[in-house]
Amino acid sequence: MPLSEDARADLVVVEKARRQLHLYAGPELLKSYRVALGPHPTGHKEQEGDGRTPEGRYVLDYRNPNSSYHRSLHVSYPNAGDRASAAERGVSPGGDIMVHGLPPGATLTFHPHRDWTLGCIAVTSEEIEEIWRAVPDGTPIEIRP
């Protein structure tokens, strides 16, 4: 069922193990979506190129209407703790983690049944349109194991 045009989320929750993204308005669940993640989804993102999706509390801080993946919402990873942890190990924490749709013209028949991103959170292009409309910049996102 489509999300109503006037729905506004104030929290996004991703459950990596269940491959689900949930939109909430206060305690009310607005809608859930099936997602694909990076090729190594278990564990918190530790460095650039590890194929993991971060875990923790972040913010959807800006949007890209001209994304290579239809539309995208940027996750504020890395935070200060992520940068400090990576610096201790002498590696880059990586970045450009997004909630996004599919590439234009994509026929990814395996989506969302296979993890194919580089660490992002992917939904269909139709779904990112709903999420884009319902989730304002500055919305918290909680990414759980």
C-alpha positions as CSV (number, residue, x, y, z in Angstrom):
1,M,0.0,0.0,0.0
2,P,1.4,3.4,-0.9
3,L,2.4,5.9,1.8
4,S,0.0,8.8,2.0
5,E,1.2,12.0,0.3
6,D,1.2,14.0,3.6
7,A,3.0,11.4,5.8
8,R,6.0,12.8,7.6
9,A,8.5,10.6,9.4
10,D,10.5,11.8,12.4
11,L,12.7,8.6,12.7
12,V,14.1,6.0,10.3
13,V,15.1,2.6,11.7
14,V,17.1,0.1,9.7
15,E,17.3,-3.5,10.9
16,K,20.2,-4.9,9.0
17,A,19.7,-8.6,10.0
18,R,16.0,-8.4,8.9
19,R,16.9,-6.3,5.8
20,Q,14.2,-3.8,6.7
21,L,13.8,0.0,6.8
22,H,11.0,1.4,8.9
23,L,9.5,4.9,8.9
24,Y,8.1,6.2,12.2
25,A,6.0,9.3,13.2
26,G,6.4,9.2,16.9
27,P,5.4,5.7,18.1
28,E,3.4,5.0,14.9
29,L,5.0,2.8,12.2
30,L,4.2,4.5,8.9
31,K,5.6,1.9,6.5
32,S,8.4,-0.7,6.2
33,Y,10.5,-1.5,3.2
34,R,12.8,-4.4,2.2
35,V,16.4,-3.3,1.7
36,A,19.7,-4.5,0.2
37,L,22.9,-3.7,2.0
38,G,26.7,-4.0,1.3
39,P,28.2,-7.4,0.5
40,H,29.5,-7.8,4.1
41,P,26.6,-6.6,6.1
42,T,27.5,-8.2,9.5
43,G,29.2,-5.7,11.9
44,H,29.7,-2.0,12.0
45,K,31.5,-0.2,9.1
46,E,35.1,0.2,10.1
47,Q,36.9,1.5,7.0
48,E,36.5,2.5,3.4
49,G,35.9,-0.4,1.1
50,D,34.9,-3.0,3.8
51,G,31.5,-3.4,2.2
52,R,29.7,-2.9,5.5
53,T,26.8,-0.6,6.4
54,P,27.4,1.4,9.5
55,E,25.5,0.8,12.8
56,G,24.4,3.4,15.3
57,R,22.6,6.7,15.4
58,Y,23.1,9.1,12.5
59,V,21.2,11.8,10.7
60,L,19.8,11.9,7.2
61,D,21.5,15.3,6.6
62,Y,21.1,16.1,2.9
63,R,19.6,14.7,-0.3
64,N,20.8,14.2,-3.8
65,P,18.1,14.5,-6.5
66,N,20.7,13.8,-9.2
67,S,22.0,10.6,-7.7
68,S,23.3,7.7,-9.9
69,Y,20.8,5.6,-7.9
70,H,17.6,7.5,-8.8
71,R,17.5,9.7,-5.6
72,S,19.5,9.4,-2.4
73,L,19.5,10.6,1.2
74,H,22.9,11.0,2.8
75,V,23.6,9.2,6.2
76,S,25.9,11.4,8.4
77,Y,28.5,8.6,8.7
78,P,31.3,8.9,9.7
79,N,30.7,10.7,13.0
80,A,33.5,11.8,15.4
81,G,33.7,8.3,17.0
82,D,33.9,6.6,13.6
83,R,36.7,8.9,12.5
84,A,38.7,8.5,15.8
85,S,38.3,4.7,15.6
86,A,39.6,4.6,12.0
87,A,42.4,7.0,12.8
88,E,43.6,4.7,15.6
89,R,43.8,1.9,13.1
90,G,45.5,4.1,10.4
91,V,42.6,3.7,7.9
92,S,40.0,5.9,6.3
93,P,36.5,5.4,7.7
94,G,35.0,5.8,4.3
95,G,31.8,7.8,3.6
96,D,29.1,8.5,1.1
97,I,26.7,6.1,2.8
98,M,23.2,6.7,1.4
99,V,19.7,5.5,1.4
100,H,19.0,5.2,-2.3
101,G,17.0,3.7,-5.2
102,L,18.2,1.7,-8.1
103,P,20.4,2.8,-11.0
104,P,18.4,4.3,-14.0
105,G,17.1,1.5,-16.3
106,A,18.3,-1.2,-13.8
107,T,16.7,-4.6,-14.0
108,L,18.2,-5.9,-10.8
109,T,16.0,-8.9,-10.6
110,F,18.0,-10.0,-7.5
111,H,17.1,-6.8,-5.6
112,P,16.3,-6.9,-2.7
113,H,17.2,-10.6,-2.3
114,R,20.9,-10.1,-2.6
115,D,23.2,-7.5,-0.9
116,W,24.7,-5.5,-3.8
117,T,25.6,-2.0,-2.6
118,L,29.0,-0.8,-1.4
119,G,27.6,-0.3,2.1
120,C,24.5,1.8,1.3
121,I,20.9,1.0,2.0
122,A,19.0,0.4,-1.2
123,V,15.3,0.3,-1.9
124,T,13.5,0.4,-5.3
125,S,13.2,3.7,-7.1
126,E,9.5,3.8,-6.4
127,E,10.2,3.3,-2.7
128,I,12.8,6.0,-2.5
129,E,10.3,8.4,-4.0
130,E,8.0,7.7,-1.0
131,I,10.8,7.9,1.5
132,W,12.2,11.1,-0.2
133,R,8.8,12.8,0.2
134,A,8.2,11.6,3.8
135,V,11.6,12.1,5.4
136,P,12.9,15.7,5.8
137,D,16.5,16.6,6.1
138,G,17.7,16.3,9.7
139,T,15.7,13.2,10.4
140,P,17.5,10.7,12.7
141,I,18.3,7.3,11.4
142,E,19.1,4.4,13.7
143,I,20.9,1.5,12.0
144,R,20.7,-1.7,14.1
145,P,22.6,-4.9,13.6
